[in-house]
Amino acid sequence: MKHLDSETAVSIFQNSVLDWHKKEAPHENPYPDGTLEHTLYQKNHIDTIQWHIEDEIRRPDIALEEVVSLKRKIDKLNQDRTDLVERLDDFVIDMFKDVVPNKDAKLNSESPAWLLDRMSILELKIYHMEEQVARKDSGATKEHIQKCQNKLDVLLDQRSDLKQCLDELLFDYKQGIKRVKVYRQMKMYNDQNLNPSLYKNKAE
């Protein structure tokens, strides 16, 4: 992919969500490794796995040991998610590396990759809200279905808005109206040298 646009990104996210739910299990990425498409797909794949682990950890009947195990999986997935977002920003930086920003070019508080992060998770919300709207079991009352339909309408509206925001931001980068500047997350909790609870125990 030589360029990035919201329509393509959302389509890849949707494919990832659908692929996972076919077997409700991790699966291979269909795109060539090292490509933007591969990274977008993998980003949503991780989000999808984490979504369902977050569901599991809230079950009232699971043992404390399993809660701890799931929490550690969530921490690992959060780190992987952040790494992939930063890799997406690397693609964006490379795309616009030859663009000379206007003298009055402005910054954007959110990078394209973190906007894509929100869009990826939004596709999961839409998928699962559509499931609720389509429920036929006895627990799905008319009131429940209507509430979920109202929420789905908002989510679909948000999808449209976020797509527009991404395309406009990329256009502004291309025209030099905004300048590309990315800040890394620098997460500390998984780092043995930055998390006091880890390096103090290690020293002892």
Summary of the structure (lengths in Angstrom):
residues: 204
radius of gyration: 19.7
end to end distance: 49.6
largest distance: 62.0
contacts: 543
relative contact order: 0.13
helix: 67%
strand: 1%
